[in-house]
Amino acid sequence: MNEKMIKQIKDNPKYYGLKRPEGKILLSSATMHGDEEKYVHEAFETGWVATEGENIIIVEKTIADYVGVKYAVGLCSGTAALHMAIKLAAEKIYGQCRPNEGALAGKKVFCSDVTFDASVNPVAYENGDAIFIDSEENTWNMDPKALQKAFEIYPEVKLIVLAHLYGTPGKVREIRQIADEHGALIVEDAAESLGARYMIKGQWKETGGIGDYNAISFNGNKIITGSSGGMFLTNSKEDADKVRKWSTQSREAAQWYQHEEIGYNYRMSNLIAGVIRGQIPYLDSHIERKRKIYEKYRVGLSELPIKMNPYDTINSLPNYWLSCLMIDEDAMTRQCRGEKDYLYLSEKGKSCPQEILDVLSAYGCEGRPIWKPMHMQPIYRNNAFITVDGNGRARSNAYIECEGIDVGKDIFNRGVCLPSDIKMTDKQQDFVIEIIKRCFK
Ligand SMILES: Cc1ncc(COP(=O)(O)O)c(C=O)c1O
């Protein structure tokens, strides 16, 4: 945003008199506690600075225990963990692939639609064809009814990639049941939802331990971080061993470098693991702080024509990684987004995500649009998209008035991610709330 735009916003009578409190107001940044440095230092002192060492062993064991799985493999990113999970699932279903072919060559995979593209890109890395499944209004995650429709249209599909958006678990019970009915495997993308739980058969189950192959992320903005890093989680020793092998260049047991499979340089470094080791004891307190942030927004914004990002209050415990809002349909001012630019009208009593984001930004607060759905992304525009009505593409008719359901597009159009930083003070959050209130003046 340039100086002229900032001035225009600050001169607008709607925002007149706003006084910004001191300090950064961020979306979600790393919150360090001190122990991280100690473990990184130990790695230096002992010389274990590469992809082996005590920090890795300890974080793998601690995270596996926390999530309730038998095995965890530390990797360099959540994206790498997803790639390994998707490749492993693909080889399990379709067999070992040739080195110059992806394990999903010519195969279709059902994927979450409103998510970061790292959830689904590994399908393309393996030459697969992602089919996007619309979201549901109750959790903003994959809609089990749309998934059911997708199996009616593509009964041959054997793999589902399911992401838990912003720390809110998707309807895993229903999705598992549908997957089982069709003999499909589930890759769970729990990059944003470490510590979030879902009730299954009367017991709380951690996300990241529910799918057949699971991935989490320790990226700098996540609930806990290693500055970067990710982890593959599973109950199968054979699968964990395979990921250890693939992620360290797939060496066979020979004196020399012998290869029978394609390898990757994806393993976690012991330095990164040191940061994660120092963060793990704070995971629950981070979740509690994020919950309080969500609650403060919920109460502070309750008189506005908005709703907070929803979750299943009976069957799920989110980790509240990002607090978001969605503007009621009749309180939306006109907003138009092109490929890279946008326009909106500023109207009395109404607002839109781009206006809220502009005003937040003018006052140095970091918000973010909701993930643009994958089916709307230029790169995936020709991929199939399935809603509760079936095919989600080509739903309008020049001669008959009709419009297809597209929940993901609607969430993108009317939703905003709010500053949700653990270090944000109450005073700073009050300021963010005041800005949002002013947008609807
Ligand atoms: C839903 C989702 N999946 C995957 C990733 C990728 O994780 P990483 O950044 O650790 O590669 C992220 C975040 O970065 C994410 O938000």
Ligand as a Chemical Component Dictionary entry (heavy atoms), coordinates in Angstrom:
data_LIG
# 
_chem_comp.id                   LIG 
_chem_comp.type                 NON-POLYMER 
_chem_comp.pdbx_formal_charge   0 
_chem_comp.three_letter_code    LIG 
# 
loop_
_chem_comp_atom.comp_id 
_chem_comp_atom.atom_id 
_chem_comp_atom.alt_atom_id 
_chem_comp_atom.type_symbol 
_chem_comp_atom.charge 
_chem_comp_atom.model_Cartn_x 
_chem_comp_atom.model_Cartn_y 
_chem_comp_atom.model_Cartn_z 
_chem_comp_atom.pdbx_ordinal 
LIG C1 C1 C 0 -2.516 -26.010 5.053 1  
LIG C2 C2 C 0 -1.021 -25.994 4.840 2  
LIG N1 N1 N 0 -0.447 -27.050 4.248 3  
LIG C3 C3 C 0 0.875  -27.113 4.050 4  
LIG C4 C4 C 0 1.704  -26.092 4.456 5  
LIG C5 C5 C 0 3.143  -26.195 4.140 6  
LIG O1 O1 O 0 3.962  -26.237 5.250 7  
LIG P1 P1 P 0 5.481  -25.681 5.143 8  
LIG O2 O2 O 0 5.413  -24.209 5.014 9  
LIG O3 O3 O 0 6.090  -26.145 6.417 10 
LIG O4 O4 O 0 6.087  -26.326 3.945 11 
LIG C6 C6 C 0 1.146  -24.971 5.096 12 
LIG C7 C7 C 0 1.919  -23.820 5.595 13 
LIG O5 O5 O 0 2.870  -23.343 5.368 14 
LIG C8 C8 C 0 -0.250 -24.913 5.274 15 
LIG O6 O6 O 0 -0.815 -23.847 5.841 16 
# 
loop_
_chem_comp_bond.comp_id 
_chem_comp_bond.atom_id_1 
_chem_comp_bond.atom_id_2 
_chem_comp_bond.value_order 
_chem_comp_bond.pdbx_ordinal 
LIG C1 C2 SING 1  
LIG C2 N1 SING 2  
LIG C2 C8 DOUB 3  
LIG N1 C3 DOUB 4  
LIG C3 C4 SING 5  
LIG C4 C5 SING 6  
LIG C4 C6 DOUB 7  
LIG C5 O1 SING 8  
LIG O1 P1 SING 9  
LIG P1 O2 DOUB 10 
LIG P1 O3 SING 11 
LIG P1 O4 SING 12 
LIG C6 C7 SING 13 
LIG C6 C8 SING 14 
LIG C7 O5 DOUB 15 
LIG C8 O6 SING 16 
# 
